[in-house]
Amino acid sequence: MAQITPQDMVNWFRAKSKEFTQMADSLESTFNLTTGTPAIGITRTRREPQGEALPAKEEAPTTITAESVKWRMDGKAKRLGQLAGACGVTEQALLAIIQEPGSGLELATRGWVKLS
């Protein structure tokens, strides 16, 4: 039995790749499949902004209260603007909630909202 070299394996994989690409092209033309993506190459998509993902709609609080703000904070300090955007309210509305007595929230230095 002959020894298989790494170059032999590379050549085999490249040949198989070409065969699969030809088969995919054939299927696309046979069934008139136009996906809008190239048969060969990488399709780049726009990356979503980094940050916390919004919860599913059935989990999200429907009214904005101090408790719903705490839920959005997830135990971590957040910037006022970021938290207002996540809650879907203006910064002024969020400040009013933070300043309510017994809210359990405090506005710290440089716009940080913390749990008190």
N, C-alpha and C positions, 0 to 999 in steps of 0.2 A: 504494500500500500504506500502511495506517495505522500510525502509531507505537504501539507497545505501551508503556504506562506501567508503572511498578512496581506501582501499585495494581491495574491490570488483571491482572498476574501473581498478586498475592496473592489476588484474588477467584477466579481460575481454580483455584489450588491448594486454596483452601477448599472450592470446589464439588466438586472431585475427591475430597477427603478425605471429605466427606459421602457421596458415592456409594460409595466403598470401604467405609466403615463400614456402610452399608446392605447391601452385598453380603455382608460378613462376617457380619452379623446373620442374614441370610437363610440362609446356609450352616449356621450354628450351629443354627438352628431346624429346618432340613430334615433334618439328619443327627443331631439330638438330641445335639449336642456341648456338654457342660457342662464347661468347663475350670476353672471356679472363679475365673477372672479377669474383670474387667469388660471390656466391649467397648470402652469409651472410658476413658481415664485412665491413670495410671501406677501400676503395682503395685510397692510397695516390698518389698524383701526384707531380711532381717537381714544386715548386713555381717559378714564373717569378721574375726576379730581381726587386727590388723596384726602382722607378725613373719614369721619365716621359715617357709616351708611345709615340711611333712614330705616326705621323698622317697618315691618309689614303694616298695611293700613289697619288691619284689625287689632294690632297691638298698640298703635299710636293713640295717645290721649286725644280726645276730641276738643276739650277746652284747655286753655292755658291757665294753669294754677301753679302755685309754688311746688306742689308735688310732681306735676308733669315736668317742670323745669328740672327738678332733682332727678327725675327718671331719665331725662335727656343727658344730664351730666354724667350719669353712670359712675358716681363716686369720685370723679376727677374734676379738678378745677378747669374752667373753660374761659376763653375770652368772651367779653360781652357781645361783640359783634358776631362771633361764630355761633354762640348760643342762641342769639336772637334769630339768626338765619335758620338754625336747626329747628327752632320752635315755630318759625313762620310768623314772627311778630317784629315790630320795630324795637330799636334799642330803648326808646322811651317807655314803651309798654312793659318791656322786661324790667327796666329800672323800677317801675311802679310796683311790680310783683316782688322784687327783691326788697324794697323798702317797707313792705307790709310787715306789721309786727307779728312775730312768731312764724315767719316764713322759713326760717332755717337756712337762709341764704345771706351772704354778705358780699358787698362789692369791695374787693381788695385793691391794692395799688396797681396802676397801669392797666386798668380795665379787666382785671381777673375777677371772675365770679367763683366764690368758694362756698362750700357747705360750712355752716357755723355750728 
